[in-house]
Amino acid sequence: MKATQNLPILLSTPSISAPPENEGGLELGRVVAALRRQVWLIAGVTTVMIGAAVLKIITATPIYRSGFEILTEPVTVETEVLSSLPGTLSSRQDQALTTTTLDETKIRVLRSPDILEPVIQQLKSDYPDISYERLVRDLTIQVDAKNILQVSYSSPDKELVQTVLDLLSNTYLTYSLEDRRQDIRQGIDFVDSQLPALKSQVAQWQRQLQEFRQQYNLIDPESQASLLSDQMGSLRRDLIETQTQLRETRLTYQQLQTALSQPSLEQAGSSPLVDSPRYQKLLDQLLEIDSQLAQDSILYLERSPELNVLLQQRQNLLPLLQQEGFRVAQQVASQIQELQDREQSLSASIGSTNQQIKQLSAVMRQYTDIQRELEIATDNLTQFLAKREGLRIDAAQRQLPWRLLTAPNEPYPSAASTKRTLALGAILGLLLGTGAALAIDRLSSVLHTSKEVKDSAKLPILGIIPTNKSLNELDQWLSSNAALGSLNGSGSIDSVQFHRLMADPFLEAFRLLCVNVRLLSPDRPIRSLTVSSPVPANGKTTVAFYLAQVAAAMGQRVLLVDGDLRRPSLHHRLNLSNSRGLTDLIAHSLEYEQAIQQTPWESNLYILPAGSIPPEPTRILSSESMRQIIEKNRTAFDLVIYDAPPLLGFADTYLLSEHTDGILLVARLGQLKRSLLEKALEDLRISSIPVLGLVVNDSAEKMGTAYTYYRY
């Protein structure tokens, strides 16, 4: 059995997906890689800075330094006494003592010419060259702790240091008292300027309140409003009670009318007329006569005198009974009229009271506004008067607000030590060297990592090809007939070495690239593609060859075409003859089957060399014969890969890619510049050539442990 029959099985190892990106570690890795590339520059800059530090140590002159400390917020006896008085500055400062700190503004005031000019005038007699700029340059003021001011001065003149610090300590202590007094004087002047206006406002609002009370005859609007509210409640209760009585009386009247219209005595007796004594008395007499008639009708004849008498009595009582009913009805109607008159009177009273309440509400709003303005003006006036008295008490203080904690010491030499200067020189050298290295690496715009390629191109990376130092050995082995005898013992490479070469991460990367190209369009498989790069020496031919080799090993019938008619190189790599190729096929001097060569190590891999170099490659690639050959290749093979010239500077690749499914762009790390990649992508966008993705070549990045999983 031939060794070539085992290649597809060995090359069809399952692809390993790329590890997820680690965003935080990736940026740090880019910086470390840049520093590693510029290590000699960093070392040189660090050496120069250390030398400068040594020179400074040798030539340095001693600088004398000394200082003093001032407590800016002490609690003095006067402060303790005044802090108990409201309205004084001391009381407010005592409340804010735990939060008041020195700020940058106060330090700038202490360094200002207004404060330091008197000190300079006193120094002029002994030090004529002293100036404000020189004094401020060597003067350091900082806050050591809360409310503790540290003042230091340095100079080559030891006596000048001592004199300046003595004068500054007295000047700052005096400034603290003057600053307090100045603040107090400004506060008193401000209060005095505001008092006349405040008094005028109080008097004005008092007059308005007096006139308002006289106009509306008001003493206390709130009490009057309460009385009106109580009155309104009483009237509404009376109105509800009257309306209830009116409804009941009307119902009684209706019942009376109904009862009086009934001829039956029993219905009349069951009506509200039962409450009338006279009506009930007449009704009782009528019932008694009816009872007598009932008894006598048994004993006497119908026309007997006795029955006639009783009947006559009954007829006499009926008009009286009816008249009594009408009298009771008139009495109820009179009650209804009285209740209606009372209801109208209560409604009118309620309306009048409502009008009074509305008027009183408007008056109360005006009254409340005037009263509020008067209270505000009075409070302001009271506060300003209290503040003026407190400020006058503050102005009587004589004790210094600030206190000298540490007096100026004898000046001491402060030249930096050798170790400290060397350490600073080394640190500064490392920082400058690192900055220069990163700047140079940034300005060079060379792409060094796959993430930089992806960020620059904004396209997917279909494959990352690792660096392979034994690439020539692998090329020679694959392109020679040694593979045919590797398994049967006749070749120079044994089976162990054969398996090791087949499991190499370099070939695994191409297997992953092949799978990614397949998965780009599962529904419409890619049948032809162009492999190119922005500039030469990016490894496009290597990528095209090994991609074709892996695809053929996975069972596809693959044709690899050398489309670089300017510098064909595919036949050199595969040790094939270039006497017959693409140009000869286009010139119709050769048959299609004669131009294509099958590789001896892989039955599914076919090669179409470039052939003789034409004088005008663009004319050949743009011809109709070339288009027909591309279509014939697509029909005859599962996958056609064209090794095209570089993109920049030539139109060959654009003409070739126009009839393929897309272009696969190869970018070599450490060599390709970002600007060239962006220019190539811009040209592809203008020409509307579809870009399938990127292949990052010659990558030294760690690909994880996936490629070593099947090794033993």
PyMOL commands that set and color helices and strands:
alter all, ss='L'
color gray80, all
select helices_A, chain A and resi 3-5+7-11+23-37+39-59+77-82+89-95+104-110+113-123+132-137+158-216+221-260+265-269+272-275+277-299+305-394+418-444+450-457+471-479+481-485+495-502+505-519+540-553+570-574+582-586+592-595+617-621+624-636+652-657+674-687+706-708
alter helices_A, ss='H'
color red, helices_A
select strands_A, chain A and resi 64-71+139-145+148-155+403-406+412-413+461-466+528-532+558-562+597-598+605-608+639-643+663-668+691-699
alter strands_A, ss='S'
color yellow, strands_A
deselect
rebuild
show_as cartoon
